[in-house]
Amino acid sequence: MEYLVDMKNITVKFPGVLALDDVSFQLKPGEVHVLLGENGAGKSTLVKVLSGINKPASGSVTVGDKHFERLTPEDSVNCRISIIYQELSVVNELSIAENMFLGKLPTKKIGFMPVVDYGYMREVASKYMGEIGLQKDPDTLVQNISISEKQQVEIAKALSTEARIIIMDEPTSSLSIQETENLFNIIRGLKKKGIGIIYISHKLKEIKEIGDRVTVLKDGKYVATKEVADLEVDDLIPLMVGRKVKNMFLNTEEDVSKNEVLFSVRNLTRKDGTCENISFDLHRGEILGFAGLIGAGRSECMEGIFGAKQISSGEITLKGQKLDIKNPYQALKKGIAMVTENRRETGFFANFPIWKEVAVSTSLKRSGLGGFSGIVHVDEERSAAETATKQLNTKCSSIDQMTVNLSGGNQQKVIISKWLAVDSDIFIFDEPTKGIDVGAKSEIYQIMRNMANAGKGVIMVSSEMPELLSTCDRVIVFREGRMSGEFENKNLTEEQIMYAAIHEN
């Protein structure tokens, strides 16, 4: 069998949108085939044809020796195709074993009564967890394990179905360096078993490390398929974006430390102990980066500042005024904005169109009684959304399109537009480019620098050291809930940041 999957001339149409236009794609046994392109290029649309979610208007799909004009979800399961989405589909309230058998619980009879066979579930779960090195009790609740371990549960679940084809969508977007390497070792083991892997990622360096072939899509069209061994990373960018990406190095040459202190945090400690005694100043016109390993306390600190989580002690000052922030509504009213790490869960409302999403923060800031009183100005809000959409070059059919149906990069632009509309003084960006393409990343970096140039204070939490080094004026490093280093971004290196992130002072 030459191909596990052979997709020919796939065309997918949505109302007013040609999502895929005559795209072909093949996957070989034991191959990692990377699917690459900007947000909105058609990658997710293509793999959803394989999962049976999207129905092509034309084209065909051959999986093994089975030929389809269009697959149903049942066909996809029967063809042993498994998808691990970027937003993991595990159920936190269930055990690892229960998650692996979700929707297909095995039963046994006690007398005449069928009951769930938990012993069999534990036995099978242990087998496949062992294959990928997940050292947990199968009865462990998923809410008590890390993001990387949740991802391993998804992989173990795929293996338990005897999947021949595994699709991984941005699998390392929430993983540390060590966790990423562990995932790559698992993938190498899957390849040896002849399993084909479709790998979607925007981290170009990963492609050289784990990929065999790469197919590039742009605006729903096929661009090229290349052997990874014959490529350099820089060769991929022009194929993806069709243009030269602007220089990423946006940290200012000016000494912003001489500017007035716009925002101060002193001895901030969260009630749950995830961050302790955090103190820093943010100057007007500065982009201040926060680095550290996942779980080091950076996001937890930002949640405390924004009032999303309770702090036990500490003082926050904005423009010389001490703030007492108990919740995000109060933070919004005082001039603090936050773009959260998990945009789908906490970034936007799934049932809002773009214009209403952009307007919601403005409406709340104007409101009284904790957001329960005020007047909605629909025409004014739609006009503001139109302006913001054009300013940030948000790709959408109209401002009436649902935010949830946009690509990741364009969802992020809508979220940023929402906060720009309220003209906040402090902008906190938590992993702002997570899961978005290189072109959109460059645009978001420029948006952040434009904010700083306008006299705002910008905080950027990121696990990607190259973007911290290229964008931030100063970098603070976290380790185990505490600040472990602070650096001016003058000849700063990744090695210095990593040393501070993993070594005790």
Secondary structure by P-SEA (a helix, b strand, c coil): ccccbbbcbbbbbccccccccbbbbbbccccbbbbbbcccccaaaaaaaaacccccccccccccccccccccaaaaaaaccccccccccccccccaaaaaaccbbbbbbcccccccaaaaaaaaaaaaaaaaccccccccccccccaaaaaaaaaaaaaaacccbbbbccccccccaaaaaaaaaaaaaaaaacbbbbccccaaaaaaccccbbbbbcccccccccccccccaaaaaaaaccccccccccccccccccccccbbbcccccccccccccccccccccbbbbbbcccccaaaaaaaaacccccccccccccccccccccaaaaaaacccccccccccccccccccaaaaaaaaaaaaaccccccbbbbbaaaaaaaaaaaaaaacccccccccccccccaaaaaaaaaaaaaaacccbbbbccccccccaaaaaaaaaaaaaaaaabbbbbbbbccaaaaaacccbbbbbcccccccccccccccaaaaaaaacccc
